[in-house]
Amino acid sequence: MAALDPLVPSGAPLAPDERRRTARHLLLEGFGPEAQARLGSARVLVVGAGGLGSPVLQYLAAAGVGTLGVIDDDVVDESNLQRQVVHGAADVGSPKTVSAAAALRSLRPTVTVVEHAVRLDASNARSLLDGYDLVVDGCDTFTTRYAVSDAAAALGLPVVWGSVLGWDGQVSVWWSAAPDGRAITYPDVFGPAPAEEGETCATVGVLSPACGVVGATMAVEAVKLLTGTGDVALGRLLVYDARTSSWDSIDLAAPATSSDATSVLALSSNRALEERSSTLVAPQGTLVLDVGPAPGAASPGSVWVSLEDLAAGEYPPELSGHPRDAPVVVVCAQGLRSRGAAALLTAEGWTDVRPVAAARR
């Protein structure tokens, strides 16, 4: 399919030092100084400075994008360092926007970084996106994705979107104002916002290099949109499987029906057993572990432990002393964290582990 017109007008001629720094771009057939100058004039907003935002930010800064906005209200945690490569060990406890901005300025001192240390939601999304040429969405919650989609559609901004979970990744481009009848948005494909959040890297894990593969692909799509080069993934869903290192491309030329969206989303069916119960009754001799995000009364007599501690092999004494062949029930409110915890415990030798979604009291 033909390339789209560039999002950014031609910029000022490149200074000699910028031509030297970007020489490998200038040698590219179909790119050259004009496309590089467009990158220098571009303003790109990246939502999330995490597993996907990290490589996106690094590659866009290195590529020569003039202004990068970064939205993230979180601080760097030790568990982030496995995949969020824009941050380092010395940044633990620092706001992610501060850490990311410092890394980008170190990579390219001339880049302008705008820090938005806030949580994007429906109330502020439009004001945050306004003034940028392009949005790159690397967030990990449905609430934020739909807020970004609605605001971008209202402003007519294109969105480069990506997600990664476990071994699987997805990338696409959404644009409500796309030319030639190619307009398509995130809800067109995935339907209305769900009532509950889904699984995340914190509940089922993620292969760290897969974040780099997907994030780098998002950066490629951003560069193509900004410069009008190449064939962007507008109307296509790119699906990555790290197990086989393969990509599939699914055509999204028309808004998908709900059944189509279900088939697109069903990338991985190997999920552990989940049961839902508002009242958990555990047989005698069963250890009940609460792996909710914070201590709470998921069930009388339950023992709370964080997923991070389980992954580190730091067990509460009740678990350490529990026989490996005795039953363990792992609970959380939606059954997402409990499935990840069950997988960890099974790998460590407990043979009778059952994840359960149980309402907290």
C-alpha positions, 0 to 999 in steps of 0.5 A: 500500500502507498506511503502516507503523506508525512505528518511533519512539514519539512524542517530547517536544513540540517546543521553539519553536526546533525548530518554527521550524527545521522549519516546512516539515515541520510544514506537510506534510499527514500529517506535522506536529509528531508526526512531527517529534518522532519524528524527534527521538527516532530513532537511525539508523545509517548504514553508509558515509560515502561517495557515498551516506552523504554525502547520507543523513547530511546530509538526515537531520541537516537533517530533525531525526533526533536521533542519527546513527551513522556507520560508516566506517574510511576516510580522505578521499581527493582522489578522494572529493570528486567525489561524497562531498559531506559532506567538503571539500578541507580534510578530505583525510587525515582519518578520514571519521567525523571529517569527517562528524561535523564537517559534520553538527554545523555543519549542525545543532549539536543533532544527536548524532553517534556515530562508529564508525571501524571496519570492519563485518564479521560479527564486530562487525555485531550489536554495532554495530547494536544500540541503533539504530532503523533502519540505512541501508546505503550501503556498496559491498562484498558482504561488508559488505552481507551482514554488515549484512543478517544482523545486522539480521535477527537484531535485527529491524531494518529496513534502507534499502539503496541502491547506485549504479554508473556511471549506475545506482542501486537503492534498497529496504527490507529487514526480517525482522520486517516486519508483515503477511507483508511480511518480505523481506531482501537475500539473499531477492532477491540470493541468497547472498553471492558468492565474489568482490567485484564492480565498484565506483565505483573500477573503472568510475566513477560519475556524482556527482549520481546518488549524490545522487539515490539517497542522497536517496531513501534518506533519504526512505525512512528518514524515512517508516519512522521516522515512519510516513508515506508508502508505503515501498519494502518489497517493491519495488526502485526502479531509477534510470537517470541516462541517462534520469532515470527510475525503475522499480519492481520488485515483490519481494513474494515471495523471488526465485529465483536467475534472478529475482535475476540479472535484477534485477542485470543493470542494465547490459550495456555492459561492455568485453571481459574475459579471464581468464588465470593466465599472460599472454603478450603479443606483442612490442611490447605494453605491459603495464600493471598497474592493481592497487590496489598495485604487484605482479608481475602479469606479468614486465615489466609497468608499474604505474600507479594508476587515479587517476593514469591518470584525472588524465593522469599517465602513467608514461614507458613509457605516454607514449612508447608509440605510440597505435596499438601494443597495450596490455594492462591487467591486474589480479587480477579484471579490474575495474580493468583495464576502467576503465583500458582505457576511460580509455586508449581515450578518450585515443586508444590504439586497441588496448587490451585489459583482462585479469584476470591472477593476480598473482605 
